[in-house]
Amino acid sequence: MRLHTAAGWRSLLFSTLLCTGAWAKKEKPSVKSKKFDFIPHNVNYFEDSDVLLFEDNLNNDVYRSTDAGATWDKIDEGKGKMLEISMHPFDKKRAYIITVEKTHYKTSDQGKTWEKFEADAQATIFNTALTYHAGDPDRIIFNAMDCTGIFCSELVRDFNAICERY
């Protein structure tokens, strides 16, 4: 197309107007907000989904959203006793609620359902509670502690052995 002629300039102007008109017709993104009485901590998406989990460190609760954060529901499991959420880095459907007690919770369906499991010791507060194997997502180490005396000692447990009892 030659822009030296009036027809060339009209063609350029017409095609530009068509493009900008198409852009203008797109809907604006919607923004929703939710006010909490605390600051959400450790906000995590389940990979390739609109499902999120986060920690309420003020009340030690876990919240879940299935619509990318537009609405939130408090999870009953671990209510008031949550120590941390641990998202499985090598399996996008699994997460764990580690509590301050010996009872903890796991999900393998992005938090739709939770399964209880018990450990023989409390989860450590000095390190992350779970350590994951990169090559085998079923191999997990449960980092625990024994505080029966004056000092706490670190313990390491096979997570799968703990869960096999349930």
PyMOL commands that place a pseudoatom at each C-alpha (Angstrom):
pseudoatom trace, name=CA, resn=MET, resi=1, chain=A, elem=C, hetatm=0, pos=[0.000, 0.000, 0.000]
pseudoatom trace, name=CA, resn=ARG, resi=2, chain=A, elem=C, hetatm=0, pos=[1.342, 3.415, -0.901]
pseudoatom trace, name=CA, resn=LEU, resi=3, chain=A, elem=C, hetatm=0, pos=[0.799, 6.125, 1.662]
pseudoatom trace, name=CA, resn=HIS, resi=4, chain=A, elem=C, hetatm=0, pos=[1.642, 8.904, -0.767]
pseudoatom trace, name=CA, resn=THR, resi=5, chain=A, elem=C, hetatm=0, pos=[-1.946, 8.929, -2.075]
pseudoatom trace, name=CA, resn=ALA, resi=6, chain=A, elem=C, hetatm=0, pos=[-5.195, 9.876, -0.378]
pseudoatom trace, name=CA, resn=ALA, resi=7, chain=A, elem=C, hetatm=0, pos=[-6.521, 6.335, -0.874]
pseudoatom trace, name=CA, resn=GLY, resi=8, chain=A, elem=C, hetatm=0, pos=[-3.492, 4.913, 0.914]
pseudoatom trace, name=CA, resn=TRP, resi=9, chain=A, elem=C, hetatm=0, pos=[-4.003, 7.174, 3.917]
pseudoatom trace, name=CA, resn=ARG, resi=10, chain=A, elem=C, hetatm=0, pos=[-7.725, 6.386, 4.029]
pseudoatom trace, name=CA, resn=SER, resi=11, chain=A, elem=C, hetatm=0, pos=[-6.971, 2.655, 3.999]
pseudoatom trace, name=CA, resn=LEU, resi=12, chain=A, elem=C, hetatm=0, pos=[-4.503, 3.053, 6.864]
pseudoatom trace, name=CA, resn=LEU, resi=13, chain=A, elem=C, hetatm=0, pos=[-6.950, 5.168, 8.866]
pseudoatom trace, name=CA, resn=PHE, resi=14, chain=A, elem=C, hetatm=0, pos=[-9.832, 2.733, 8.242]
pseudoatom trace, name=CA, resn=SER, resi=15, chain=A, elem=C, hetatm=0, pos=[-7.808, -0.328, 9.275]
pseudoatom trace, name=CA, resn=THR, resi=16, chain=A, elem=C, hetatm=0, pos=[-6.550, 1.466, 12.399]
pseudoatom trace, name=CA, resn=LEU, resi=17, chain=A, elem=C, hetatm=0, pos=[-10.096, 2.380, 13.401]
pseudoatom trace, name=CA, resn=LEU, resi=18, chain=A, elem=C, hetatm=0, pos=[-11.225, -1.215, 12.922]
pseudoatom trace, name=CA, resn=CYS, resi=19, chain=A, elem=C, hetatm=0, pos=[-8.448, -2.487, 15.195]
pseudoatom trace, name=CA, resn=THR, resi=20, chain=A, elem=C, hetatm=0, pos=[-9.030, 0.060, 17.945]
pseudoatom trace, name=CA, resn=GLY, resi=21, chain=A, elem=C, hetatm=0, pos=[-12.781, -0.559, 17.785]
pseudoatom trace, name=CA, resn=ALA, resi=22, chain=A, elem=C, hetatm=0, pos=[-12.205, -4.250, 18.386]
pseudoatom trace, name=CA, resn=TRP, resi=23, chain=A, elem=C, hetatm=0, pos=[-9.981, -3.493, 21.362]
pseudoatom trace, name=CA, resn=ALA, resi=24, chain=A, elem=C, hetatm=0, pos=[-12.541, -1.151, 22.868]
pseudoatom trace, name=CA, resn=LYS, resi=25, chain=A, elem=C, hetatm=0, pos=[-15.248, -3.825, 22.859]
pseudoatom trace, name=CA, resn=LYS, resi=26, chain=A, elem=C, hetatm=0, pos=[-13.373, -6.092, 25.281]
pseudoatom trace, name=CA, resn=GLU, resi=27, chain=A, elem=C, hetatm=0, pos=[-14.834, -6.297, 28.734]
pseudoatom trace, name=CA, resn=LYS, resi=28, chain=A, elem=C, hetatm=0, pos=[-12.941, -4.737, 31.591]
pseudoatom trace, name=CA, resn=PRO, resi=29, chain=A, elem=C, hetatm=0, pos=[-11.526, -7.126, 34.178]
pseudoatom trace, name=CA, resn=SER, resi=30, chain=A, elem=C, hetatm=0, pos=[-13.590, -7.436, 37.317]
pseudoatom trace, name=CA, resn=VAL, resi=31, chain=A, elem=C, hetatm=0, pos=[-12.022, -6.725, 40.667]
pseudoatom trace, name=CA, resn=LYS, resi=32, chain=A, elem=C, hetatm=0, pos=[-13.550, -8.076, 43.868]
pseudoatom trace, name=CA, resn=SER, resi=33, chain=A, elem=C, hetatm=0, pos=[-12.350, -7.382, 47.371]
pseudoatom trace, name=CA, resn=LYS, resi=34, chain=A, elem=C, hetatm=0, pos=[-12.830, -9.117, 50.689]
pseudoatom trace, name=CA, resn=LYS, resi=35, chain=A, elem=C, hetatm=0, pos=[-11.974, -7.485, 53.990]
pseudoatom trace, name=CA, resn=PHE, resi=36, chain=A, elem=C, hetatm=0, pos=[-10.483, -9.611, 56.747]
pseudoatom trace, name=CA, resn=ASP, resi=37, chain=A, elem=C, hetatm=0, pos=[-9.670, -8.643, 60.337]
pseudoatom trace, name=CA, resn=PHE, resi=38, chain=A, elem=C, hetatm=0, pos=[-6.169, -10.005, 59.792]
pseudoatom trace, name=CA, resn=ILE, resi=39, chain=A, elem=C, hetatm=0, pos=[-3.499, -10.026, 57.115]
pseudoatom trace, name=CA, resn=PRO, resi=40, chain=A, elem=C, hetatm=0, pos=[-3.696, -13.161, 54.938]
pseudoatom trace, name=CA, resn=HIS, resi=41, chain=A, elem=C, hetatm=0, pos=[-0.384, -15.021, 55.068]
pseudoatom trace, name=CA, resn=ASN, resi=42, chain=A, elem=C, hetatm=0, pos=[1.186, -17.647, 52.808]
pseudoatom trace, name=CA, resn=VAL, resi=43, chain=A, elem=C, hetatm=0, pos=[-1.346, -17.251, 49.979]
pseudoatom trace, name=CA, resn=ASN, resi=44, chain=A, elem=C, hetatm=0, pos=[-0.933, -20.185, 47.557]
pseudoatom trace, name=CA, resn=TYR, resi=45, chain=A, elem=C, hetatm=0, pos=[-2.605, -21.209, 44.311]
pseudoatom trace, name=CA, resn=PHE, resi=46, chain=A, elem=C, hetatm=0, pos=[-2.934, -24.841, 43.387]
pseudoatom trace, name=CA, resn=GLU, resi=47, chain=A, elem=C, hetatm=0, pos=[-1.105, -24.860, 40.056]
pseudoatom trace, name=CA, resn=ASP, resi=48, chain=A, elem=C, hetatm=0, pos=[-3.287, -24.627, 36.910]
pseudoatom trace, name=CA, resn=SER, resi=49, chain=A, elem=C, hetatm=0, pos=[-6.447, -23.850, 38.889]
pseudoatom trace, name=CA, resn=ASP, resi=50, chain=A, elem=C, hetatm=0, pos=[-8.440, -21.056, 40.528]
pseudoatom trace, name=CA, resn=VAL, resi=51, chain=A, elem=C, hetatm=0, pos=[-8.186, -22.744, 43.947]
pseudoatom trace, name=CA, resn=LEU, resi=52, chain=A, elem=C, hetatm=0, pos=[-6.234, -20.937, 46.675]
pseudoatom trace, name=CA, resn=LEU, resi=53, chain=A, elem=C, hetatm=0, pos=[-5.329, -21.528, 50.306]
pseudoatom trace, name=CA, resn=PHE, resi=54, chain=A, elem=C, hetatm=0, pos=[-4.023, -19.043, 52.841]
pseudoatom trace, name=CA, resn=GLU, resi=55, chain=A, elem=C, hetatm=0, pos=[-3.197, -18.881, 56.537]
pseudoatom trace, name=CA, resn=ASP, resi=56, chain=A, elem=C, hetatm=0, pos=[-4.857, -16.697, 59.145]
pseudoatom trace, name=CA, resn=ASN, resi=57, chain=A, elem=C, hetatm=0, pos=[-1.999, -16.413, 61.646]
pseudoatom trace, name=CA, resn=LEU, resi=58, chain=A, elem=C, hetatm=0, pos=[-4.123, -14.390, 64.066]
pseudoatom trace, name=CA, resn=ASN, resi=59, chain=A, elem=C, hetatm=0, pos=[-6.661, -17.195, 64.681]
pseudoatom trace, name=CA, resn=ASN, resi=60, chain=A, elem=C, hetatm=0, pos=[-4.568, -20.120, 63.310]
pseudoatom trace, name=CA, resn=ASP, resi=61, chain=A, elem=C, hetatm=0, pos=[-7.120, -20.994, 60.641]
pseudoatom trace, name=CA, resn=VAL, resi=62, chain=A, elem=C, hetatm=0, pos=[-6.947, -21.881, 56.942]
pseudoatom trace, name=CA, resn=TYR, resi=63, chain=A, elem=C, hetatm=0, pos=[-9.127, -20.331, 54.227]
pseudoatom trace, name=CA, resn=ARG, resi=64, chain=A, elem=C, hetatm=0, pos=[-9.913, -21.729, 50.765]
pseudoatom trace, name=CA, resn=SER, resi=65, chain=A, elem=C, hetatm=0, pos=[-11.217, -20.100, 47.593]
pseudoatom trace, name=CA, resn=THR, resi=66, chain=A, elem=C, hetatm=0, pos=[-12.412, -21.916, 44.470]
pseudoatom trace, name=CA, resn=ASP, resi=67, chain=A, elem=C, hetatm=0, pos=[-12.941, -18.791, 42.351]
pseudoatom trace, name=CA, resn=ALA, resi=68, chain=A, elem=C, hetatm=0, pos=[-9.496, -17.156, 42.291]
pseudoatom trace, name=CA, resn=GLY, resi=69, chain=A, elem=C, hetatm=0, pos=[-10.082, -15.269, 45.543]
pseudoatom trace, name=CA, resn=ALA, resi=70, chain=A, elem=C, hetatm=0, pos=[-13.507, -13.721, 44.879]
pseudoatom trace, name=CA, resn=THR, resi=71, chain=A, elem=C, hetatm=0, pos=[-15.043, -15.662, 47.812]
pseudoatom trace, name=CA, resn=TRP, resi=72, chain=A, elem=C, hetatm=0, pos=[-13.449, -17.465, 50.761]
pseudoatom trace, name=CA, resn=ASP, resi=73, chain=A, elem=C, hetatm=0, pos=[-14.484, -20.277, 53.121]
pseudoatom trace, name=CA, resn=LYS, resi=74, chain=A, elem=C, hetatm=0, pos=[-12.824, -21.193, 56.392]
pseudoatom trace, name=CA, resn=ILE, resi=75, chain=A, elem=C, hetatm=0, pos=[-11.661, -24.815, 56.479]
pseudoatom trace, name=CA, resn=ASP, resi=76, chain=A, elem=C, hetatm=0, pos=[-12.897, -26.783, 59.507]
pseudoatom trace, name=CA, resn=GLU, resi=77, chain=A, elem=C, hetatm=0, pos=[-9.871, -29.069, 59.638]
pseudoatom trace, name=CA, resn=GLY, resi=78, chain=A, elem=C, hetatm=0, pos=[-7.193, -27.733, 61.966]
pseudoatom trace, name=CA, resn=LYS, resi=79, chain=A, elem=C, hetatm=0, pos=[-9.461, -24.881, 63.033]
pseudoatom trace, name=CA, resn=GLY, resi=80, chain=A, elem=C, hetatm=0, pos=[-7.669, -22.724, 65.599]
pseudoatom trace, name=CA, resn=LYS, resi=81, chain=A, elem=C, hetatm=0, pos=[-4.662, -25.063, 65.654]
pseudoatom trace, name=CA, resn=MET, resi=82, chain=A, elem=C, hetatm=0, pos=[-2.943, -24.468, 62.297]
pseudoatom trace, name=CA, resn=LEU, resi=83, chain=A, elem=C, hetatm=0, pos=[0.826, -24.080, 62.455]
pseudoatom trace, name=CA, resn=GLU, resi=84, chain=A, elem=C, hetatm=0, pos=[1.428, -23.892, 58.692]
pseudoatom trace, name=CA, resn=ILE, resi=85, chain=A, elem=C, hetatm=0, pos=[0.128, -24.828, 55.265]
pseudoatom trace, name=CA, resn=SER, resi=86, chain=A, elem=C, hetatm=0, pos=[2.502, -26.872, 53.157]
pseudoatom trace, name=CA, resn=MET, resi=87, chain=A, elem=C, hetatm=0, pos=[1.790, -27.049, 49.435]
pseudoatom trace, name=CA, resn=HIS, resi=88, chain=A, elem=C, hetatm=0, pos=[3.298, -30.084, 47.724]
pseudoatom trace, name=CA, resn=PRO, resi=89, chain=A, elem=C, hetatm=0, pos=[5.780, -28.632, 45.212]
pseudoatom trace, name=CA, resn=PHE, resi=90, chain=A, elem=C, hetatm=0, pos=[5.734, -31.688, 42.917]
pseudoatom trace, name=CA, resn=ASP, resi=91, chain=A, elem=C, hetatm=0, pos=[2.009, -32.623, 42.966]
pseudoatom trace, name=CA, resn=LYS, resi=92, chain=A, elem=C, hetatm=0, pos=[-0.378, -29.792, 42.104]
pseudoatom trace, name=CA, resn=LYS, resi=93, chain=A, elem=C, hetatm=0, pos=[-3.363, -31.366, 43.856]
pseudoatom trace, name=CA, resn=ARG, resi=94, chain=A, elem=C, hetatm=0, pos=[-1.817, -32.002, 47.308]
pseudoatom trace, name=CA, resn=ALA, resi=95, chain=A, elem=C, hetatm=0, pos=[-1.482, -29.784, 50.363]
pseudoatom trace, name=CA, resn=TYR, resi=96, chain=A, elem=C, hetatm=0, pos=[-1.074, -30.304, 54.099]
pseudoatom trace, name=CA, resn=ILE, resi=97, chain=A, elem=C, hetatm=0, pos=[-2.305, -28.484, 57.179]
pseudoatom trace, name=CA, resn=ILE, resi=98, chain=A, elem=C, hetatm=0, pos=[0.238, -28.910, 59.939]
pseudoatom trace, name=CA, resn=THR, resi=99, chain=A, elem=C, hetatm=0, pos=[-1.129, -28.151, 63.410]
pseudoatom trace, name=CA, resn=VAL, resi=100, chain=A, elem=C, hetatm=0, pos=[0.409, -27.385, 66.797]
pseudoatom trace, name=CA, resn=GLU, resi=101, chain=A, elem=C, hetatm=0, pos=[-0.770, -30.796, 67.996]
pseudoatom trace, name=CA, resn=LYS, resi=102, chain=A, elem=C, hetatm=0, pos=[0.002, -34.302, 66.731]
pseudoatom trace, name=CA, resn=THR, resi=103, chain=A, elem=C, hetatm=0, pos=[-3.089, -34.408, 64.484]
pseudoatom trace, name=CA, resn=HIS, resi=104, chain=A, elem=C, hetatm=0, pos=[-2.603, -32.994, 60.964]
pseudoatom trace, name=CA, resn=TYR, resi=105, chain=A, elem=C, hetatm=0, pos=[-4.553, -32.984, 57.670]
pseudoatom trace, name=CA, resn=LYS, resi=106, chain=A, elem=C, hetatm=0, pos=[-3.813, -33.761, 54.031]
pseudoatom trace, name=CA, resn=THR, resi=107, chain=A, elem=C, hetatm=0, pos=[-5.668, -33.281, 50.760]
pseudoatom trace, name=CA, resn=SER, resi=108, chain=A, elem=C, hetatm=0, pos=[-5.089, -34.792, 47.353]
pseudoatom trace, name=CA, resn=ASP, resi=109, chain=A, elem=C, hetatm=0, pos=[-7.966, -32.998, 45.584]
pseudoatom trace, name=CA, resn=GLN, resi=110, chain=A, elem=C, hetatm=0, pos=[-7.019, -29.326, 46.015]
pseudoatom trace, name=CA, resn=GLY, resi=111, chain=A, elem=C, hetatm=0, pos=[-8.738, -29.040, 49.371]
pseudoatom trace, name=CA, resn=LYS, resi=112, chain=A, elem=C, hetatm=0, pos=[-12.199, -30.372, 48.490]
pseudoatom trace, name=CA, resn=THR, resi=113, chain=A, elem=C, hetatm=0, pos=[-11.746, -33.096, 51.103]
pseudoatom trace, name=CA, resn=TRP, resi=114, chain=A, elem=C, hetatm=0, pos=[-9.245, -33.434, 53.934]
pseudoatom trace, name=CA, resn=GLU, resi=115, chain=A, elem=C, hetatm=0, pos=[-7.972, -36.584, 55.586]
pseudoatom trace, name=CA, resn=LYS, resi=116, chain=A, elem=C, hetatm=0, pos=[-6.720, -36.655, 59.163]
pseudoatom trace, name=CA, resn=PHE, resi=117, chain=A, elem=C, hetatm=0, pos=[-3.411, -38.275, 60.153]
pseudoatom trace, name=CA, resn=GLU, resi=118, chain=A, elem=C, hetatm=0, pos=[-1.538, -38.405, 63.440]
pseudoatom trace, name=CA, resn=ALA, resi=119, chain=A, elem=C, hetatm=0, pos=[2.182, -38.279, 64.114]
pseudoatom trace, name=CA, resn=ASP, resi=120, chain=A, elem=C, hetatm=0, pos=[3.964, -39.618, 67.179]
pseudoatom trace, name=CA, resn=ALA, resi=121, chain=A, elem=C, hetatm=0, pos=[5.538, -36.187, 67.844]
pseudoatom trace, name=CA, resn=GLN, resi=122, chain=A, elem=C, hetatm=0, pos=[4.705, -32.535, 67.277]
pseudoatom trace, name=CA, resn=ALA, resi=123, chain=A, elem=C, hetatm=0, pos=[5.823, -30.834, 64.079]
pseudoatom trace, name=CA, resn=THR, resi=124, chain=A, elem=C, hetatm=0, pos=[8.958, -28.764, 64.423]
pseudoatom trace, name=CA, resn=ILE, resi=125, chain=A, elem=C, hetatm=0, pos=[8.716, -25.017, 64.894]
pseudoatom trace, name=CA, resn=PHE, resi=126, chain=A, elem=C, hetatm=0, pos=[12.392, -24.554, 64.043]
pseudoatom trace, name=CA, resn=ASN, resi=127, chain=A, elem=C, hetatm=0, pos=[12.173, -25.596, 60.386]
pseudoatom trace, name=CA, resn=THR, resi=128, chain=A, elem=C, hetatm=0, pos=[9.538, -26.402, 57.777]
pseudoatom trace, name=CA, resn=ALA, resi=129, chain=A, elem=C, hetatm=0, pos=[7.470, -29.382, 58.872]
pseudoatom trace, name=CA, resn=LEU, resi=130, chain=A, elem=C, hetatm=0, pos=[7.581, -31.272, 55.564]
pseudoatom trace, name=CA, resn=THR, resi=131, chain=A, elem=C, hetatm=0, pos=[10.471, -31.897, 53.166]
pseudoatom trace, name=CA, resn=TYR, resi=132, chain=A, elem=C, hetatm=0, pos=[9.662, -33.251, 49.704]
pseudoatom trace, name=CA, resn=HIS, resi=133, chain=A, elem=C, hetatm=0, pos=[11.581, -35.573, 47.370]
pseudoatom trace, name=CA, resn=ALA, resi=134, chain=A, elem=C, hetatm=0, pos=[11.849, -34.070, 43.857]
pseudoatom trace, name=CA, resn=GLY, resi=135, chain=A, elem=C, hetatm=0, pos=[11.889, -37.402, 42.023]
pseudoatom trace, name=CA, resn=ASP, resi=136, chain=A, elem=C, hetatm=0, pos=[9.148, -39.220, 43.947]
pseudoatom trace, name=CA, resn=PRO, resi=137, chain=A, elem=C, hetatm=0, pos=[6.194, -37.106, 45.157]
pseudoatom trace, name=CA, resn=ASP, resi=138, chain=A, elem=C, hetatm=0, pos=[5.149, -39.862, 47.581]
pseudoatom trace, name=CA, resn=ARG, resi=139, chain=A, elem=C, hetatm=0, pos=[8.396, -39.594, 49.559]
pseudoatom trace, name=CA, resn=ILE, resi=140, chain=A, elem=C, hetatm=0, pos=[8.031, -36.946, 52.254]
pseudoatom trace, name=CA, resn=ILE, resi=141, chain=A, elem=C, hetatm=0, pos=[9.968, -36.365, 55.466]
pseudoatom trace, name=CA, resn=PHE, resi=142, chain=A, elem=C, hetatm=0, pos=[8.066, -35.139, 58.531]
pseudoatom trace, name=CA, resn=ASN, resi=143, chain=A, elem=C, hetatm=0, pos=[10.321, -32.897, 60.627]
pseudoatom trace, name=CA, resn=ALA, resi=144, chain=A, elem=C, hetatm=0, pos=[9.253, -33.173, 64.245]
pseudoatom trace, name=CA, resn=MET, resi=145, chain=A, elem=C, hetatm=0, pos=[10.474, -32.220, 67.709]
pseudoatom trace, name=CA, resn=ASP, resi=146, chain=A, elem=C, hetatm=0, pos=[10.486, -33.756, 71.162]
pseudoatom trace, name=CA, resn=CYS, resi=147, chain=A, elem=C, hetatm=0, pos=[10.161, -31.195, 73.955]
pseudoatom trace, name=CA, resn=THR, resi=148, chain=A, elem=C, hetatm=0, pos=[9.744, -33.523, 76.963]
pseudoatom trace, name=CA, resn=GLY, resi=149, chain=A, elem=C, hetatm=0, pos=[12.710, -32.031, 78.817]
pseudoatom trace, name=CA, resn=ILE, resi=150, chain=A, elem=C, hetatm=0, pos=[14.025, -28.510, 79.170]
pseudoatom trace, name=CA, resn=PHE, resi=151, chain=A, elem=C, hetatm=0, pos=[15.265, -28.422, 75.591]
pseudoatom trace, name=CA, resn=CYS, resi=152, chain=A, elem=C, hetatm=0, pos=[13.635, -29.577, 72.369]
pseudoatom trace, name=CA, resn=SER, resi=153, chain=A, elem=C, hetatm=0, pos=[15.353, -32.124, 70.169]
pseudoatom trace, name=CA, resn=GLU, resi=154, chain=A, elem=C, hetatm=0, pos=[14.742, -32.415, 66.436]
pseudoatom trace, name=CA, resn=LEU, resi=155, chain=A, elem=C, hetatm=0, pos=[13.266, -35.661, 65.094]
pseudoatom trace, name=CA, resn=VAL, resi=156, chain=A, elem=C, hetatm=0, pos=[12.861, -36.911, 61.534]
pseudoatom trace, name=CA, resn=ARG, resi=157, chain=A, elem=C, hetatm=0, pos=[9.987, -39.211, 60.595]
pseudoatom trace, name=CA, resn=ASP, resi=158, chain=A, elem=C, hetatm=0, pos=[8.940, -40.989, 57.398]
pseudoatom trace, name=CA, resn=PHE, resi=159, chain=A, elem=C, hetatm=0, pos=[5.686, -39.254, 56.473]
pseudoatom trace, name=CA, resn=ASN, resi=160, chain=A, elem=C, hetatm=0, pos=[4.352, -42.241, 54.523]
pseudoatom trace, name=CA, resn=ALA, resi=161, chain=A, elem=C, hetatm=0, pos=[4.855, -44.529, 57.506]
pseudoatom trace, name=CA, resn=ILE, resi=162, chain=A, elem=C, hetatm=0, pos=[2.828, -42.100, 59.637]
pseudoatom trace, name=CA, resn=CYS, resi=163, chain=A, elem=C, hetatm=0, pos=[-0.005, -41.985, 57.088]
pseudoatom trace, name=CA, resn=GLU, resi=164, chain=A, elem=C, hetatm=0, pos=[-0.101, -45.752, 56.538]
pseudoatom trace, name=CA, resn=ARG, resi=165, chain=A, elem=C, hetatm=0, pos=[-1.532, -46.171, 60.036]
pseudoatom trace, name=CA, resn=TYR, resi=166, chain=A, elem=C, hetatm=0, pos=[-4.707, -44.365, 58.931]
for i in range(1, 166): cmd.bond("trace and resi %d" % i, "trace and resi %d" % (i + 1))
show_as sticks, trace
zoom trace
